[in-house]
């Protein structure tokens, strides 16, 4: 995931890679996304959300890789 981002809203605040948020893709491109974003079906636990630096909170989505690593590290 090395594509250059047009804004910080498509960068994962934890790892810095593109987050591939469907809602952000639609907002930036104007192209209606036919499927809901993967993140709408995932519960982000408090530990994962607490790892987001305060200055980056509520500005961009956490990517699927970081969310998956968080769940795997808990053995869920």
C-alpha positions in Angstrom: 0.0 0.0 0.0 2.2 2.8 -1.2 -0.2 4.8 -3.1 0.0 8.6 -2.5 -2.9 9.9 -0.5 -4.8 13.1 -1.4 -5.6 13.8 2.1 -5.0 12.6 5.7 -8.5 11.1 5.9 -7.5 8.1 3.8 -4.4 7.3 5.9 -4.6 4.9 8.8 -3.7 6.8 12.0 -1.9 3.8 13.4 0.3 2.5 10.6 0.3 5.3 8.0 -0.9 3.1 5.1 -3.9 3.8 2.9 -7.0 2.7 4.8 -9.2 1.9 1.8 -12.3 3.3 3.5 -15.2 3.0 1.0 -16.9 6.1 2.3 -13.7 8.1 1.9 -13.1 6.7 -1.6 -16.7 7.8 -2.5 -16.2 11.2 -1.0 -13.0 11.8 -2.9 -13.9 10.3 -6.2 -17.6 11.0 -6.4 -18.1 7.4 -7.5 -20.9 5.6 -5.6 -19.5 2.5 -3.8 -21.8 -0.5 -4.3 -20.9 -2.2 -1.1 -20.7 -0.8 2.5 -17.2 -0.3 3.9 -15.8 -3.3 5.7 -15.5 -1.2 8.8 -19.3 -1.0 9.2 -19.4 -4.7 10.1 -16.5 -4.6 12.6 -16.5 -3.7 16.3 -13.3 -1.7 17.1 -12.4 -2.4 20.8 -11.4 0.4 23.2 -7.8 -0.8 23.3 -7.4 -0.4 19.6 -9.0 3.0 19.6 -6.9 4.2 22.5 -3.8 3.5 20.4 -4.8 6.3 18.0 -2.8 9.4 18.8 -5.0 12.1 20.3 -4.2 14.5 17.4 -5.4 12.0 14.8 -8.6 10.8 16.5 -11.9 11.2 14.5 -10.0 12.2 11.4 -9.4 8.9 9.5 -10.3 5.3 9.6 -8.1 2.6 11.1 -7.2 0.1 8.3 -8.3 -3.5 8.1 -4.7 -4.7 8.7 -4.4 -2.9 12.0 -7.9 -3.9 13.1 -7.1 -7.6 12.2 -3.8 -7.5 14.1 -5.6 -6.1 17.1 -8.1 -9.0 17.1 -5.4 -11.6 16.4 -3.3 -10.3 19.3 -6.1 -10.9 21.7 -6.7 -14.5 20.4 -10.2 -13.8 19.3 
